[in-house]
Amino acid sequence: MTDLGAPGGAETPSAGSRVLTVPNVISALRLALVPVFAVLLAQEQDGWALAVLAISGASDWLDGMLARRLGQQSRLGELLDPAADRLFIVVTLVALTARDVVPPGLLVAVVGRDLILAVVLAILMARHVGPLPVHFVGKAGTFALLYAFPLLLLARWDNGIGLAAGVVGWAFAWWGMGLYWLAGAVYVRQAVGELRRGPVTA
């Protein structure tokens, strides 16, 4: 449908198809912080790494809030936001595994779950089905893991703060992992249902 109010009768892009929006710019900048975060962790600059992670968390809240307030929700934003979360989680896990802070099995569990869902997503796209909505359990699991890993970094401090951070951090890590896999199971179940139903035709 043509928007008669637009100059020259040009079509106005729908909200979901917008690319250059304030929330998307913030999400892109957040994604650009991932390699900075990785370098800081590799150099064991944990204080600066935690500062970058805090900025990332604040930007995650900010872009979501602005998207709702400004009516600038978009499909690109829905992709950038979880992509940044996944990358921060994987980068942190790789660094913590290399430094013997967490067991390798934790890294395998997270990456394995994401690889399974990547295959499921590829099948959905090949069948022109989806994308499926993000389940709140997945958001809760991601939230828990993003809070767990900074605490596990603090757990390396040889004092009371480090001890408390370790207890709380591992609690977040195991709860987050359980929710992460539960969300994966929910996603696979939804995907199977959608594949049986087939693509929606106009």
C-alpha positions, 0 to 999 in steps of 0.5 A, a space after each residue: 500500500 502506498 503512503 499518499 503522505 510520503 513525498 512522491 508517493 513513495 512507500 514508507 517502510 514498516 516499523 519491522 523493516 527499519 534498519 537505521 534506528 536509535 535502538 539498532 545503532 545501540 545494539 550494533 555498538 553493543 555488538 562491537 564491544 564483544 571483541 573489546 571485551 574478549 581482548 580485555 579478558 585475554 589480557 586478564 584485565 578483569 576490572 575493565 572487562 567487567 566495566 565493558 560488561 556493565 556498559 553492555 548490560 545498560 545498553 541492552 536495557 536502553 535499546 529495548 526501552 527506546 524501541 518501545 518508547 519510540 515505536 522502533 521495534 524491528 526485525 534487525 533489532 530482534 536479531 542483533 540483541 540476542 546475537 550480542 548476548 550469545 557472543 558475550 556468553 561464549 566469549 566469557 565462557 571461553 576465557 573462563 575455561 582457558 583460565 580454569 575458572 569453569 569446567 570445559 563441560 560448561 562451555 560444551 553445554 552452552 555451545 552445544 545447545 546453541 549449535 542445535 538451535 542453529 541447525 533447527 533455525 536453518 531448517 525453519 528458514 529452508 522451509 520458509 517457516 518462522 522465525 519463532 518468538 523468543 520464549 521468556 524462559 530463554 530470556 531468563 536463562 540468558 539473564 542468569 548466565 550474563 550475571 553468573 560469569 562476572 560474579 565468577 570472575 569476582 570469585 577469584 578475589 581472595 577475600 569475603 567478596 570473592 567467596 560470596 561472589 563464587 556462591 552466588 555466581 555458581 547458583 546463577 550459572 547452574 540455574 541459567 544453564 537449566 533454563 537455557 536448555 529448557 528454553 532450547 527444548 521449548 524452541 525445538 518443540 515449537 519448531 516441530 509444531 510449526 514444521 508440521 503445520 507448514 508455512 503460512 500462505 497469504 
